[in-house]
Amino acid sequence: TSFPPNVMIELCHPTAQRFEDWKKIGVEGGYTTYIYLWGDYNMPGLTPKRTFESVADQARLFVSNEVKGVYRCGYGELFGTEGPAYYVYNRILMGSSLGVDQLVAEYLNRAYGPAAQPMETFFRTLDGQLRAFSAGLQGMDPVALLASIYTPDVIARMESSLSAAEQLAETDKQKKRLALARIEFDYAKSLGRIAHLYFAYRLNPSAEFFEPLARETILMRRTSSDG
């Protein structure tokens, strides 16, 4: 019914219900957690995965249950396009009482300076598209998921915002942060385009529809190799 103070419990699936269940047992040493929010083993692969609200909810859950350590499984592979999510997550873990919108604004202003406004459009557009995955649709076809996230309209809006931001950056650090976001977005954008071209080919399996799919796939591979 209880553990001595030199024992700490690690929760590999740290849900609110599991924290409640463990409260029935004395765990004086507290908890560590193992998280699966990020990592290329998720359905979106090496592209952004979680909304700001979803990571904030988990961070608040950990703070309220006095979690003492977090094993970050796959965390940190996308500091360009997931930068605001990482910032929100860690600031809440560090005890910030600011709301999600305030934390995102804080990050954008500090990271991008005069380019903050178009980058807000960039990240808010992306965040809106990630809601389906964060809601638990991990079991769907990864190609269909990428196509649903990176629709033509979304790609155009994000491209326009990022291009505008690239014209406004002033310092070397701002430009380097945008360059990282550019590399990661171009990769995700290309995967989205490939997904749509693939489905077009499936609907009309012909050389006419295969050629653009092949060209985009080759281009994506060359860009990934250069990056």
Buried (B, 14 or more C-beta within 10 A) or exposed (E): EEEEEEEBEEBEEBEEEBBEEBEEEEBEBBBBBBBBBBBEEBBBBBBBBBBBBBBBBBBEBBBEBEBEEBEBEBBEEBEBBBBBBBBBBBBBBEEBEEEBEEBBBBBBBEBBBBBBBBBBBBBBBBBEBBBBBBEEEBEEEBBBBBBBBBEEEBBEBBBBBBEBBBEBBEEEEBBEBBEBBBBBBBBBBBBBBBBBBBBBBEEEEEEEBBEBBEEBBEBBEEEBEEE
